[in-house]
Amino acid sequence: MIVCDSQLATKLDKKFNNITFTHYRCAIHIINLAVKVKMNYIGNEIKKLHQFVVKVKICILKKVKFFKPILNIDIY
């Protein structure tokens, strides 16, 4: 957190050289809390995906034939 604090301070000072920022730690704490909330929100999906990938790897190692999923990576 402290390293991120100093990096954020440097970037903010370079971008806004006329403004003094004094609450770097608060900003970093808020970012950390937001990421934790989102990770809890998508946590189940990540766990399910991880379990699926493990099963696919086991099938590959044991040379079990299986239907490969079609990856749909459309960016809207």
C-alpha positions as CSV (number, residue, x, y, z in Angstrom):
1,M,0.0,0.0,0.0
2,I,2.8,2.4,0.8
3,V,4.6,1.7,-2.5
4,C,1.3,2.3,-4.3
5,D,0.9,5.5,-2.3
6,S,4.2,6.9,-3.4
7,Q,3.6,5.9,-7.1
8,L,0.2,7.5,-7.0
9,A,1.6,10.6,-5.5
10,T,4.3,10.9,-8.1
11,K,1.8,10.4,-11.0
12,L,-0.7,12.9,-9.6
13,D,2.1,15.5,-8.9
14,K,3.3,15.1,-12.5
15,K,-0.1,15.3,-14.1
16,F,-1.5,18.1,-11.8
17,N,1.7,20.0,-10.9
18,N,-0.3,23.1,-9.6
19,I,-2.4,21.1,-7.1
20,T,-1.3,19.7,-3.8
21,F,-2.6,16.2,-3.0
22,T,-2.5,15.2,0.6
23,H,-4.7,12.2,1.0
24,Y,-3.0,9.5,-1.1
25,R,-3.6,6.8,1.5
26,C,-7.4,7.5,1.5
27,A,-7.6,7.2,-2.3
28,I,-5.7,3.9,-2.3
29,H,-7.8,2.5,0.5
30,I,-11.0,3.4,-1.4
31,I,-9.6,1.7,-4.6
32,N,-8.7,-1.3,-2.5
33,L,-12.2,-1.6,-1.1
34,A,-13.8,-1.2,-4.5
35,V,-11.6,-4.0,-5.9
36,K,-12.5,-6.3,-2.9
37,V,-16.2,-5.7,-3.5
38,K,-16.0,-6.6,-7.2
39,M,-13.9,-9.6,-6.5
40,N,-16.6,-10.9,-4.1
41,Y,-19.2,-10.2,-6.8
42,I,-17.3,-12.3,-9.5
43,G,-15.7,-14.7,-7.1
44,N,-18.2,-17.6,-7.7
45,E,-17.7,-17.3,-11.5
46,I,-13.9,-17.4,-11.1
47,K,-14.1,-20.5,-8.9
48,K,-16.4,-22.3,-11.4
49,L,-14.1,-21.4,-14.3
50,H,-11.1,-22.6,-12.3
51,Q,-12.8,-25.9,-11.6
52,F,-13.6,-26.3,-15.3
53,V,-10.0,-25.5,-16.4
54,V,-8.7,-28.1,-13.9
55,K,-11.0,-30.8,-15.3
56,V,-9.9,-29.9,-18.9
57,K,-6.3,-30.2,-17.9
58,I,-6.9,-33.6,-16.2
59,C,-8.6,-34.8,-19.4
60,I,-5.6,-33.6,-21.5
61,L,-3.1,-35.3,-19.1
62,K,-5.0,-38.6,-19.2
63,K,-5.6,-38.3,-22.9
64,V,-9.4,-38.5,-22.5
65,K,-11.3,-37.2,-25.6
66,F,-13.7,-34.4,-24.9
67,F,-15.6,-31.8,-26.8
68,K,-13.6,-28.5,-26.6
69,P,-15.7,-25.5,-25.8
70,I,-16.0,-22.8,-28.4
71,L,-14.5,-19.6,-27.1
72,N,-16.7,-16.6,-27.8
73,I,-14.7,-13.5,-27.2
74,D,-16.8,-10.8,-28.9
75,I,-15.9,-7.3,-27.7
76,Y,-18.9,-4.9,-28.0
